[in-house]
Amino acid sequence: MHRTTSPLYKTIYAVVSAIPSGRVMTYGQIGQLVGCTARTVGFAMAALRGESCVPWQRVINRQGKVSPRTDGEGNLLQRDLLESEGVQFDRDGRVDLELCQWHGEGEQ
């Protein structure tokens, strides 16, 4: 069966795809940009398939942390992917949002 992606999810994926390597956005930040809740952004990220080219790892929670996943392994993969892009975590597992948060296309 062929699945179609909703227009809202496509918009979310477009925003996430624009996040540069080594930078992050929060679920809530993306939600504000596209007119939905942070939870909806989370659902959109969870709906991605493994072969997706959307850089889902660049979306973190408002505390600057990787959100826990039920399988536990997605958290480790997300952190590994971010660290491979140069994103650093402190000893509490937080990203410094002042340094790493991306605010959109007009940002230098």
N, C-alpha and C positions, 0 to 999 in steps of 0.2 A: 504494500500500500504506500502510495506517495504522500509524504507529509508536506504541507505548506507552512511557511512561516508567516505569522501575523505581521501586519504593517508596523505595529508598535515594536515588536521584537526586531524587525529589520532596522528600525530607527535606532534602537538601543545598540545593535551590533555595529551600525555605522559609527556611532560615537565611540564605542570601545575600540574599533579598528583604527581610529584616528589617534589614539593615545600612543605617544612615541615610546620606543624601547627605553627602559630605565626610569619610566615615570608611571604614576598610578592615578586613578580616580576612585572615589568612593561610590558605593551603591546609591546613596542618597543624592550625591552630586549629579550623577547621571540621571536619576529619577527627576530631579528638578529641571534638568535641561530638556528632557523629553516629555515631561508632564505625567509622570506616574510615580508610584511609590518605590522606595528602596527594595522592598520585598519583591515587587514585580521585576525589577532589574535582576535580582537574585534568581528568580524563576527562569528568566531569559538565559542567564549564564548556565544554569543547570540543564537547560534544554539543548545546549550545544552538544554535538557529537564529537568524539575524539579526534576525527580528522578535520575538524573545523580550522579555518585560518584566522578566526577571530581571536585576538590575544586576550582571552578571558582572565589570564593570570594577573593582568594589570588592574583588576577591579578588587578593591579591598573594603573593609568596613570603616566606619567613621573613627574608630579608635586607632586606625593605622595598622590593623592586624588582618591576617588571613582568617576568614571566617571558617569555623569548624564545619566539617562535612561528616555525614553519617559513616562513610567508609574509612575515614581517618587518613587514607593515603592521598586523597586529593589535596589536603592541606600541605603535605610534605612536597608534593609535586609543584604546587603553586609557589611555595617558598623557594624551592630549587630553581624554578624558571625565573623568578624575579631576581634572585641572587646572581644567576648567570647573566642577567641584563645589567648588573651593577647596583641593584637596589640593596641597601643594607638594612638589617634588622638589629634592634638593640637586644639586650639580654632578656627583655620581657616579650620579645617577638613582635615589636612594633617598628613600623617604618616612620621616619621623620617626615610627616606630611608637609612641613614647611619647606623641605628640600625637594621632595619627590612628587608632590601632588601637582597634577597638570590641570590647568584651568581653561584649556581650549586653544583653538587655532591662533588666536591673536597673541598668545603668550610668547615671550622671547626666551 
